[in-house]
Amino acid sequence: MGKQVAVEVSGIDFAAAHFVSEGGKCELLHGHNYHITATIWGELNPLGMVIDFRVLKGHLRELCKQWDHLILLPAKSKLIEVDQQDNQTKVKTSEGTYSFPSKNVKILDIVETTAEELARILCNQLMENLTKDHSNISKVDVELAESSTSRAIVTMLV
Ligand SMILES: [Zn+2]
């Protein structure tokens, strides 16, 4: 393997609502302005790049669109019950039952909508998208911050 170089982009954001259940208790519905930072490792291509910054930002903006301004719900939670019926999605938690228009929710195949799980999905999707046309990439890091003090970081090797 040749010399590995990293490029990093940050400042790609999306806003979403969620709640996480833990120890039989469930948080109240609330939102975050999530910030994504992606670090891509690889060998330099003939143009002296790991990947064009604009291309990388374009991929990240595309990924953000799938969750932006939506309510994120977990399909596999033991404590949050999600029942989607056509136009309405009912969500039962320890605190009560919510009902949302289905077009406003995104149900994810995860146990809880933690920053760690969301970062894992993003990292996986980004890696799949990038490696389609970038054979020089060897490692993808995605950092997802839900506030200025709390962030999750996922690393995937190609
Ligand atoms: Zn939260």
Residues whose N, C-alpha, C, O or C-beta is under 5 A from the ligand:
A	BS01	ZN	none
